[in-house]
Amino acid sequence: MTELHPDLRENVRLLGELLGDSIRKYPGQACFDLIEEIRAAAKADRRQESGSGQRLVNLLSQLSDDQMLPVTRAFSQFLNLANIAEQYHGIRRKQGHQADLMVESLGELFQRLTAGNISPEELHRRVTDLSIEFVLTAHPTEVTRRTLILKYDEISNGLAQLDHDDLLPVERDEVVSRLRQLVAEAWHTDEIRYNRPTAVDEAKWGFAVIENSLWQALPRFLRSLDQSLLDATGEGLPIDAAPMKIASWMGGDRDGNPNVTHEVSREVFWLGRWMAADLFLRDIQTLRAELSMWEANDAVKAEAGDTREPYRAILGQLRERLLRTRDWAEACVNGEPADSNGILFENEDLIRPLRLCYDSLAECGLGDIANGLLLDTLRRAHCFGLPLVRLDIRQEAGRHAEAVGEIVRDLGLGDYEQWSETERQAFLLRELQGRRPLIPRHWQPSDNVREVLDTCEVVAQQTPEALGSYVISMASQPSDVLSVILLLRESGMQNPMRVVPLFETLDDLTGAPDTMRALFEVEWYRDYCRGRQEVMIGYSDSAKDAGQMMAAWAQYQAQEALTDVAGEFGVHLTLFHGRGGTVGRGGGPANRAILSQPPGSVNGSFRITEQGEMIRFKFGLPKLAEKSLTLYATAVIEATLAPPPAPEQGWRDMMDWLTERSLKAYRAVVREHPDFVTYFRQATPEQALGKLALGSRPARRKPTGGVESLRAIPWIFAWTQMRMMLPSWLGSDVALREAAEAGHEPLLREMMERWPFFQTYVDMLEMVLAKADLRIASYYEEILVDPELRHLGEDLRERLAGCIRHVKALKQQDELLLDEPVFAHSLRVRNPYTDPLHYLQAELLRRDRESEGQGKVPELVERALKVTMAGIAAGMRNTG
């Protein structure tokens, strides 16, 4: 059995002891002893010692309401501290542990590619043209308060200090003393939000990730890329190359979120400019201190005037404009009169003086100086720019149809929403090719339509560098795209914005190629998109609609067909992957996922959402972010230059055979079983999730309705909390069982060995099955579900157990995760801490529901229930 690395184990032990010290001081020794007794019982239960399970349940069920909160908080905090230790271990300086081997370096990849007949010229061209964009989203899955995240980051810094081998005893004691203080601060900080964050709060959190991590990580990554490219091809990365960019949905995603309005989006645009000005000001202050030299070329001397320190003079002028820009943005945010004279608004206003200084230093033989902080600042100017992030706008297709319909109706042209798709397209193209304004001057639209038009107007006022994509959710027809372009144009949009259909459901994915073909056949549209098209693939809703196996295959086939259609019309396609952190939302190791995409679909460009807690796990620390950027870059470059072979016809036929069965089995339960929704609501904490103030967006698209109205994140969150993990395996169990019965396992093993897509699918399924726990799911049912519904739970658990057996048989192994021993051991280490939280959550849900029936829920019960949700999410390392 693989153990935790000794250094990791030591850090977990140290942080656990410091937490124990805090608990002994408050609430006291008696509480500490009770927690230790519960922990010992949980460990014994996992070892399956006689009577241990009943002992653990008895201990927990006898807790009074006032004992519940400190016990749940203790286990939850330990899991958060274990996460910090694991996260730091992945980037620690000391060598000789598996984390060092997880990410192939850029240099190693380039060597491998050039050895595989990729010419240096082709490698340089492809890397130079690389376009990878991370879209930070505010999906409500980050359960940890920002207050605690800042403390956890400092704890991680403390662990890094302890790694230095040359610490004096007194220095080590100082670091441990600081860690003790931070752990105590965390213990005495309420981990639960009581006020739901606003969309602007979420945007500020996204900006903080850039300020605290990506601002440092991105230039360091680009230095590494530059050097590796130089070593491999003899030529480095151009200064103006921006292979990595950051976009955001925070403050722009209004799909199903009435809290995101045009005022919110406008404020987020201003806040981004304030934050960018502030960050660039810090760089310029340091550069002014560094660039004290007098040698300069004629261009710099002409710009600086008569001075002995020309670089400082130019940077001083830039500083003044940045100060004006920051003051202007702050006044705009505060609703005060804002003076825009002399501000920096276009990116070129920032880049030009920096490039002037850079070129001059290089010409004067001072390249070492030019390639220091000045180059980093130039890289930041190209990657982040004055807007800081590119804001995406997302809106549901029906809202645009409603807006166009109201305009058409007011003009007396008919009922747009009753027109056929052909009639809609003809009208939209006629208007787009014409020159007259469409919207009447003094027209008074409905509130809904006014909001859509006001949003378009806010977008039209931005520079191109401030805008990402306009994403249309629930897109299914060409008119969905054309209507957005028309509304943007009517609002004053001068520069064509990327308009991106999002294909989410199974039917939408299937119809996506025909929709895009119909668009590409329109000459006007091809001119509009200038040979480039972005299409978003929805992972969450397709999995909720059709089950994970069917969704994964539909996504794969849609990407293949879209790539072919774009190629047919000479259009460069960028696929935008709407992945989440969990397998049920398309999650999993990023490099494996990218390398398993259809050949040709990753053509030097890649866009992906990063949401909630995954932003912290991937980009929360500068070194962690640098590692994540490297991982994505290596995968996208390899998938572009050395894509996997296309699947053989026999494998495709097998996937069709499997998914036909998985889809039918999944929908038979989720859509057709009369007791399923009732069972789901009783067995899981789904109804209680609304009490967690996770994000600005409601959990449901509609206030009432069944599973179909529930957003994909709480759908998965609820099943994860009680360890059934149903969305990620339901349907696959039947498909794999029938495949085994039909003698197809040899073919499936061949597919696993030779087809990255299928291998990744099976590995992700194995990972989620390892997180499932039949005993815990059974306990929730025993405590919470009406006896007449338990037959459904028993059937689902039998199917889960069967799925586990079939995956082990397929992989020809006696237990799960034999190929991932470190991850498997991490799960085993966490179990004695997550188990009590599960048992407590079931008990708290029972008390909560009983109290609701009596009209009053005790505050301690409700607080403890929220803490169990946060703690289990920490233990599982994901929520939704």
Buried (B, 14 or more C-beta within 10 A) or exposed (E): EBEBBEBBBBBBEBBBEBBBBBBBEEBEEEBBEBBEEBBBBBBBBBEEEEEBBEBBBEBBEEBEBEBBBBBBBBBBBBBBBBBBBBBBBBBBEEEEBEBEEEBBEBBEBBBBBBEEEBEBEBBBEBBBEBBBBBBBBBBBBBBBBBBBBEBBBBBBBBBBBBEEEEBEEEEEEBBBEBBBBBBBBBBEEEBBBEEBBBBBBBBBBBBBBBBBBBBBBBBBBBBBBBBBBEEBBEBBBEBEBBBBBBBBBBBBBBBBBEBBBBEBBBBBBBBBBBBBBBBBBEBBEBBBEBBEBEBBBEBBBEBBEEBEBBBBBBBBBBBEBBBBBBBBBBBBBEEEEBEEEEBBBEBBBBBBBBBBBBBBBBBBEBEEBBBBBBBBBBBBBBBBBBBBBBBBBBBBBBBBBBBBBBBBEBEEEEEBBEBEBEEBBEBBBEBBEEEEEBBEEEEEBEEEBBBBBBBBBBBBEBBBBBBBBBBBBBBBBBBBBBBBBBBBBBBEBEEBBBBBBBBBBBBBBBBBBEBBBBBBEBEEBBEBBEEEBBBBBBBBBBBBBBBBBBBBBBBBBBBBBBBBBBEEBEBBBBBBBBBBBBBBBBBBBBBBBBBBBBBBBBBBBBBBBBBBBBBBBBBBBBBBBBBBBBBBBBBBBBBBBBBBEEBEEEBBEBBEBBBEBBBBBBBBBBEEBEBBBBBBBBBBBBBBBEBBBBBBBBBBBEEEEBBBEBBBBBBBBBBBBBBBBBBBBBBBBBBBBBBBEEEBBEBBBBBBEBBBBBBBBBBBBBBBBBBBBBEBBBBBBEBBBEEEBBEBBEEBBEBBBBBBBBBBEBBEEEEBBBEBEBBBBBBBBBBBBBBBBBBBBBBBBBBBBEBEEEEEBBEBBBBBBBBBBBBBBBBBBBBB
